[in-house]
């Protein structure tokens, strides 16, 4: 088991949850690939999008429904500082995850988090579990609680 997958599993166990982590035969790097692999709607996939403060360097986590896109102006407003997309090396260093497997929890560096309200339209949502082939199911309310994310309108 990879270190990233172990970290996500531990975060779920520490929260008192029985992790429903599944290894997929095919890639789950993109929301479309994940939805096809899981057999769910595109918007049931949680994308973990990482931005960084242009001045502070603080990373910000945007938990977005699979079919939605982060609007940079709205994201900047939510974060209260100018943002830029974090690069792959920065994401790996701050979260411990590679792009395509960034989980919404189990990060090396805790980050302010924002939650796309569209995710709450479902009973169950699916998120990356630390690798490009592992996903886990969770209720939107539990994910919101575990991440401490703020429901915010940040999509276009």
C-alpha contacts under 8 A as a table, 3 or more apart, distances in Angstrom:
res1	aa1	res2	aa2	distance
1	X	5	X	6.46
1	X	6	X	6.53
2	X	5	X	5.25
2	X	6	X	6.19
3	X	6	X	5.04
3	X	7	X	6.16
4	X	7	X	5.14
4	X	8	X	6.47
4	X	96	X	6.81
4	X	97	X	6.39
4	X	129	X	7.70
4	X	130	X	4.83
4	X	131	X	6.83
5	X	8	X	5.24
5	X	9	X	6.13
5	X	129	X	5.86
5	X	130	X	4.87
5	X	131	X	6.54
5	X	134	X	7.81
6	X	9	X	5.03
6	X	10	X	5.99
7	X	10	X	5.11
7	X	11	X	6.16
7	X	106	X	5.47
7	X	130	X	7.83
8	X	11	X	5.09
8	X	12	X	6.30
8	X	103	X	7.20
8	X	105	X	6.45
8	X	106	X	5.03
8	X	129	X	5.88
8	X	130	X	6.44
9	X	12	X	5.26
9	X	13	X	6.15
9	X	19	X	6.50
9	X	21	X	7.89
9	X	129	X	7.77
10	X	13	X	5.01
10	X	14	X	5.86
10	X	106	X	7.82
11	X	14	X	5.13
11	X	15	X	6.28
11	X	105	X	6.91
11	X	106	X	5.60
12	X	15	X	5.13
12	X	16	X	6.65
12	X	17	X	5.40
12	X	18	X	7.04
12	X	19	X	6.00
13	X	16	X	5.10
13	X	17	X	5.17
13	X	18	X	6.23
13	X	19	X	6.79
14	X	17	X	7.35
15	X	146	X	7.36
19	X	136	X	7.05
19	X	137	X	7.88
20	X	136	X	5.34
20	X	137	X	5.79
20	X	138	X	7.87
21	X	129	X	7.00
21	X	134	X	6.60
21	X	135	X	5.56
21	X	136	X	4.26
21	X	137	X	6.97
22	X	134	X	5.51
22	X	135	X	5.47
22	X	136	X	6.13
23	X	133	X	5.63
23	X	134	X	4.49
23	X	135	X	6.72
24	X	27	X	6.89
24	X	28	X	7.45
24	X	37	X	6.53
24	X	38	X	7.85
24	X	133	X	5.30
24	X	134	X	6.13
24	X	135	X	7.76
25	X	37	X	7.81
25	X	133	X	7.24
26	X	33	X	7.84
26	X	37	X	6.63
26	X	133	X	6.67
27	X	30	X	7.92
27	X	33	X	6.36
27	X	34	X	7.11
27	X	37	X	7.77
27	X	132	X	5.85
27	X	133	X	5.14
28	X	31	X	6.92
28	X	32	X	7.85
28	X	33	X	4.94
28	X	34	X	4.12
28	X	35	X	7.90
28	X	37	X	6.98
28	X	100	X	7.21
28	X	101	X	7.90
28	X	128	X	7.75
28	X	132	X	5.32
28	X	133	X	5.30
28	X	134	X	7.27
28	X	135	X	7.75
29	X	33	X	6.54
29	X	34	X	6.85
29	X	99	X	7.72
29	X	100	X	4.07
29	X	101	X	6.42
29	X	132	X	4.98
29	X	133	X	7.32
30	X	33	X	5.16
30	X	34	X	6.14
30	X	100	X	6.56
31	X	34	X	5.04
31	X	35	X	6.05
31	X	42	X	6.49
31	X	45	X	5.93
31	X	46	X	7.60
31	X	47	X	6.78
31	X	66	X	5.17
31	X	67	X	7.60
32	X	35	X	5.18
32	X	36	X	6.19
32	X	42	X	6.15
32	X	66	X	7.39
33	X	36	X	5.20
33	X	37	X	6.10
34	X	37	X	5.06
34	X	38	X	6.00
34	X	45	X	6.98
34	X	135	X	7.99
35	X	38	X	5.20
35	X	39	X	5.59
35	X	40	X	5.13
35	X	41	X	6.01
35	X	42	X	5.29
35	X	44	X	7.51
35	X	45	X	6.40
36	X	39	X	5.11
36	X	40	X	6.85
40	X	44	X	6.52
40	X	45	X	7.99
41	X	44	X	5.38
41	X	45	X	7.45
42	X	45	X	5.77
42	X	65	X	7.59
42	X	66	X	5.16
42	X	67	X	5.82
43	X	46	X	7.44
43	X	65	X	4.66
43	X	66	X	4.37
43	X	67	X	5.24
43	X	68	X	7.53
43	X	118	X	7.53
43	X	119	X	6.92
44	X	65	X	6.33
44	X	66	X	6.51
44	X	119	X	6.51
44	X	122	X	6.85
44	X	124	X	7.13
44	X	125	X	4.64
44	X	126	X	6.06
45	X	65	X	5.85
45	X	66	X	4.85
45	X	125	X	5.90
45	X	126	X	4.89
45	X	127	X	5.94
46	X	63	X	6.04
46	X	64	X	5.55
46	X	65	X	5.17
46	X	66	X	5.82
46	X	119	X	7.52
46	X	125	X	6.79
46	X	126	X	5.89
46	X	127	X	4.88
46	X	128	X	7.54
47	X	62	X	7.77
47	X	63	X	5.61
47	X	64	X	4.99
47	X	65	X	6.21
47	X	66	X	5.88
47	X	127	X	6.94
47	X	128	X	7.85
48	X	61	X	6.43
48	X	62	X	5.81
48	X	63	X	4.90
48	X	64	X	6.54
48	X	102	X	6.04
48	X	103	X	6.42
48	X	104	X	5.78
49	X	61	X	5.82
49	X	62	X	5.02
49	X	63	X	6.42
49	X	64	X	7.27
50	X	59	X	6.54
50	X	60	X	5.70
50	X	61	X	4.91
50	X	62	X	6.32
50	X	85	X	6.60
50	X	86	X	5.91
50	X	91	X	7.00
51	X	59	X	5.66
51	X	60	X	5.20
51	X	61	X	6.66
51	X	62	X	7.83
51	X	83	X	6.09
51	X	84	X	5.53
51	X	85	X	4.50
51	X	86	X	4.90
52	X	56	X	7.90
52	X	57	X	5.46
52	X	58	X	5.43
52	X	59	X	4.25
52	X	60	X	5.90
52	X	83	X	5.43
52	X	84	X	5.48
52	X	85	X	6.21
52	X	86	X	5.41
53	X	56	X	5.15
53	X	57	X	4.68
53	X	58	X	5.22
53	X	59	X	6.36
53	X	60	X	7.60
53	X	81	X	6.25
53	X	82	X	5.79
53	X	83	X	4.54
53	X	84	X	6.46
54	X	57	X	5.87
54	X	81	X	7.68
54	X	82	X	5.73
54	X	83	X	5.32
54	X	84	X	6.14
55	X	81	X	7.96
55	X	82	X	7.48
58	X	111	X	7.44
59	X	86	X	7.69
59	X	94	X	7.60
59	X	111	X	5.84
59	X	112	X	7.36
60	X	79	X	7.32
60	X	111	X	5.48
60	X	112	X	5.21
60	X	113	X	5.93
60	X	114	X	7.94
61	X	104	X	7.79
61	X	111	X	6.28
61	X	112	X	6.18
61	X	113	X	4.54
61	X	114	X	6.27
62	X	70	X	7.72
62	X	113	X	5.80
62	X	114	X	4.90
62	X	115	X	6.24
62	X	116	X	7.58
63	X	104	X	7.05
63	X	113	X	7.27
63	X	114	X	6.02
63	X	115	X	4.94
63	X	116	X	5.96
64	X	68	X	6.42
64	X	69	X	7.31
64	X	70	X	7.33
64	X	115	X	6.55
64	X	116	X	5.04
64	X	118	X	7.98
64	X	119	X	7.37
64	X	155	X	7.86
65	X	68	X	5.47
65	X	116	X	6.38
65	X	118	X	6.21
65	X	119	X	5.59
68	X	155	X	6.25
68	X	156	X	7.04
69	X	155	X	5.41
69	X	156	X	5.88
70	X	74	X	7.80
70	X	75	X	6.84
70	X	154	X	5.89
70	X	155	X	4.46
70	X	156	X	6.23
71	X	74	X	5.37
71	X	75	X	6.02
71	X	154	X	5.76
71	X	155	X	4.87
71	X	156	X	5.01
72	X	75	X	4.98
72	X	76	X	6.03
72	X	83	X	7.42
72	X	84	X	8.00
72	X	154	X	7.81
73	X	76	X	5.14
73	X	77	X	6.29
74	X	77	X	5.01
74	X	78	X	6.16
74	X	153	X	7.21
74	X	154	X	4.75
74	X	155	X	7.06
75	X	78	X	5.02
75	X	79	X	6.10
75	X	83	X	7.54
75	X	154	X	5.17
75	X	155	X	7.85
76	X	79	X	5.16
76	X	80	X	5.94
76	X	81	X	5.63
76	X	82	X	5.23
76	X	83	X	5.58
77	X	80	X	5.16
77	X	81	X	6.93
77	X	82	X	7.96
78	X	114	X	7.89
78	X	152	X	7.14
78	X	154	X	7.10
79	X	82	X	7.77
79	X	83	X	7.91
79	X	112	X	7.99
86	X	90	X	6.09
86	X	91	X	6.22
87	X	90	X	5.33
87	X	91	X	6.14
88	X	91	X	5.11
88	X	92	X	6.16
88	X	98	X	6.99
88	X	99	X	6.39
89	X	92	X	5.16
89	X	93	X	6.09
90	X	93	X	5.08
90	X	94	X	6.03
91	X	94	X	5.37
91	X	95	X	5.67
91	X	96	X	7.23
91	X	97	X	6.84
91	X	98	X	6.95
91	X	99	X	7.37
92	X	95	X	5.48
92	X	96	X	4.74
92	X	97	X	4.92
92	X	98	X	5.30
92	X	99	X	7.62
93	X	96	X	5.67
93	X	97	X	7.87
94	X	107	X	7.30
94	X	108	X	6.00
94	X	109	X	5.42
95	X	102	X	7.60
95	X	106	X	7.80
95	X	107	X	4.38
95	X	108	X	4.89
95	X	109	X	5.83
95	X	110	X	7.96
96	X	107	X	6.11
96	X	108	X	5.65
97	X	101	X	6.20
97	X	102	X	5.08
97	X	103	X	7.34
97	X	107	X	7.68
97	X	130	X	6.02
97	X	131	X	7.50
98	X	101	X	5.68
98	X	102	X	6.09
98	X	130	X	7.78
98	X	131	X	7.43
99	X	102	X	5.83
100	X	128	X	7.84
100	X	131	X	7.01
100	X	132	X	5.16
101	X	128	X	5.33
101	X	129	X	6.55
101	X	130	X	4.68
101	X	131	X	4.14
101	X	132	X	4.51
101	X	133	X	7.58
101	X	134	X	7.72
102	X	128	X	6.01
102	X	129	X	7.24
102	X	130	X	5.50
102	X	131	X	7.20
103	X	106	X	7.03
103	X	107	X	7.66
103	X	127	X	6.42
103	X	128	X	4.74
103	X	129	X	5.19
103	X	130	X	5.20
104	X	107	X	7.68
104	X	127	X	7.07
104	X	128	X	7.38
104	X	147	X	7.02
105	X	146	X	7.56
105	X	147	X	6.26
107	X	110	X	6.01
112	X	149	X	7.02
113	X	147	X	6.91
113	X	148	X	6.76
113	X	149	X	4.35
113	X	150	X	6.36
114	X	149	X	4.67
114	X	150	X	4.66
114	X	151	X	5.81
114	X	152	X	6.01
115	X	119	X	7.81
115	X	144	X	7.08
115	X	149	X	5.53
115	X	150	X	5.51
115	X	151	X	4.41
115	X	152	X	5.84
116	X	119	X	5.94
116	X	120	X	7.95
116	X	151	X	5.95
116	X	152	X	6.01
116	X	153	X	6.44
116	X	154	X	7.06
116	X	155	X	7.43
117	X	120	X	5.51
117	X	121	X	7.56
117	X	151	X	5.78
117	X	152	X	6.71
117	X	153	X	7.11
118	X	121	X	5.60
119	X	122	X	6.18
119	X	125	X	7.13
119	X	140	X	6.29
120	X	123	X	7.49
120	X	140	X	5.41
120	X	141	X	7.32
122	X	125	X	6.63
122	X	139	X	7.80
122	X	140	X	7.22
123	X	139	X	5.82
123	X	140	X	7.02
124	X	137	X	6.39
124	X	138	X	5.60
124	X	139	X	4.65
124	X	140	X	6.60
125	X	137	X	5.66
125	X	138	X	5.59
125	X	139	X	5.96
125	X	140	X	6.41
126	X	135	X	6.33
126	X	136	X	5.44
126	X	137	X	4.55
126	X	138	X	6.39
127	X	135	X	5.36
127	X	136	X	5.50
127	X	137	X	6.68
127	X	138	X	7.98
128	X	131	X	6.72
128	X	132	X	7.23
128	X	133	X	7.98
128	X	134	X	6.05
128	X	135	X	4.44
128	X	136	X	6.48
129	X	134	X	5.18
129	X	135	X	4.73
129	X	136	X	5.95
130	X	134	X	6.80
130	X	135	X	7.90
131	X	134	X	5.46
131	X	135	X	7.99
138	X	142	X	6.66
138	X	143	X	6.54
139	X	142	X	5.32
139	X	143	X	6.33
140	X	143	X	5.14
140	X	144	X	6.01
141	X	144	X	5.08
141	X	145	X	6.16
142	X	145	X	5.04
142	X	146	X	6.03
143	X	146	X	5.10
143	X	147	X	6.01
144	X	147	X	5.49
144	X	148	X	5.83
144	X	149	X	5.54
144	X	150	X	7.60
145	X	148	X	5.24
145	X	149	X	7.24
